[in-house]
Amino acid sequence: MIKKLILLSVLGCMTQFSFAQKKTPVYLDDSKPVEQRIEDALSRMTLEEKINIIHAQSKFSSHGVPRLGIPELWTADGPHGVRSEVLWDEWDQAGWTNDSIIAYPALTALSATWNRNMSSIYGKSLGEEARYRGKDVILGPGVNIYRTPLNGRNFEYMGEDPFLTSQMVVPYIKGVQANGVATSVKHFALNNQETFRHSSNVILDDRALYEIYLPPFKAAVQEGDSWTIMGAYDLYKGQHASHNQYLLNDILKGEWGYKGVVVSDWGAVLDTDQAIHNGLDLEFGTWTNGLSKGTSNAYENYYLAKPYLDLIKSGKVGTKELDDKVRRVLGLAYKTSMNKNKPFGSIASEEHIAAAKQIASEGIVLLQNQKATLPINLSKTKKIAVIGENAIKMMTVGGGSSSLKVKYETLPLDGIKERFGKQTEVVYARGYVGDVGGDYNGVKSGQNLKETRSSAELIAEAVKLAKESDFVVFVGGLNKSDHQDAEGMDRESYGLPYDQDKLISELSKANKNLAVVLVSGNAVAMPWIKEVPSVLQSWYLGSESGHAIAAVLAGDANPSGKLPFSFPVKLEDNSAHALGEYPGNKAELAAGKGKDLKDPINITYNEGIFVGYRWHDTKNIKPLFSFGHGLSYTTFEYGKVKADKSELTANDKITFTVNVKNTGKMNGAEVVQLYISDLKSSLPRPLKELKGFDKVYLKAGESKDVSITIDKSALSFFDPAKHDWVAEPGDFEALIGSSSSDIRTKIKFTLK
Ligand code: GLC
């Protein structure tokens, strides 16, 4: 008995001891408030460990604290899908066999849906794939405003209007972050072109900055709660954006109260002192000392690594800034890598595939459709000729850091054969040769697009086929190869490359039943627009491209997309090209500035707030196709707009209601757009600005009331003198329509 008692008491102390030893420390205790856990972790970390977690350890990951069991942070590109695993310190893919994913449509397509639910579904799907791939941060979405049709990365962004971009980016962020994966909204800020992206100093007035270029980031922070923001390469007020007193400390963390993490763009950090003091929290992608290229695995040479540690140890700088950075990075860790409640994610699920197809189908924009040439009438069509290289070229590989390694990509020709092949003969001719490449960072498309025939032979073959067919679908556009919608290099002209204009013109002579499908992420010139009955703007649509294009051609999907940016007739009709500067100050360009990031070139945004339709409307320059334009296979009739009040005070809201009826024979969806015009203002304002929209689905013959509510923020402009938003009392007009140039009904009201 006594033995048993002794044994029990020994056991008891052991468990007591082991229990005492096992007491969960605060920083690891989920039941404690996160602020306490951050402070506890901070108090346990050595100086070296603090320095470590604010810079990269590999191409796409940053240190954790192994001694304390604080995990590393793993990031991955990009906005349209999860980039394949790369080698530790390389851009090249690592050759894993478990990292192929679904490519979702480019963000221009998402924006073109004007459907916030699509944005939600997009974020959820992408977040689930990133989670399953074990990523804590997805390096996207990009929300830089479309200032020029030549910008190489417009396809990754959401168009020319700050309100549309703000509305569409928020659900995406929430969808991703619900998976314990942070978004990294980029590129903050003013990275509106790729030419001189590392070496240009952007000059613009505060109205343009606050009214046009900042709103999407402000929405991402204040409504989307994006856990990280990515600094840009370019300079603003002479400081590189990834360590910029004005953008990061004064605006982002000051005016907007941002508590998240600012990560640099890859290789955007160039100076330790600025990196310490100007708002940067986490350094990635630096080429060692930032001057000499390429010493690999030199992460200790990062600006926020040994150089920073040495400054602290020598007493030249304190640890106040360091602790702030570490607190922010730990806060990010608790939401991601240390978040025990995050789901497991999934890859290429049925939902993901359905999402990719739905977003793509809703994003395609029907620009023109004379004589109801589309949808293809199968009772009169026995043979379809598909012409053009973009019908067979993979678009998910290439274009820069958003390039992907996909489970599959249904190409337009495949989709058309799959959809029409049973009832009709589908024949193909290449028509032109564009880019025969298909390899990005070691991810290969596997396509052999080599061609030996001459351009004349290719055109002759295509025209012959067109003559012999009942319907012709031309699939062309751009292709994410160099200077054709690609990161790091802008387009060099506004027209279609590879002589496509000539081919389209020939095809229109050969067969009047012609639909041109443009695969691109930018506006292009269309000299043949009067010769072609139907034109579809089809974006880089990702894995489900072919299925979405075929569904629209067949009328299975009634197109409901609207343009997220204007299509000027010619480049000079775009304000950045009419007023400059692009690609930079002329004299400095001539003097060779901008070639070296140590010798930046200035770019002045002379057009100020008059970007896109704000320019076209105010200067009465008719675009080829307007912002917000998009046709349907059915028609919609708008009733007279009513307002729930004729005047509002500063704290009121006002609701506009309009009845919309589907007066055609097909079910469809219409995006009802609300623009606000300030009839008298103390400062110049655009003729009208988008301040509301709602997508309504209507069966043939069905009608619904659509209501849009705004408050005084929708009436305000940024007053630089007050450095604040101002809604001036007076008369306004609400204009409601099917596009920025197709206003159907309007009503005056007064702000008291
Ligand atoms: C690139 C891009 C950025 C990308 C990052 C990592 O230079 O500017 O969008 O996320 O580096 O690839």
Residues whose N, C-alpha, C, O or C-beta is under 5 A from the ligand:
A	BS01	GLC	D77 L139 D265 W266 S401
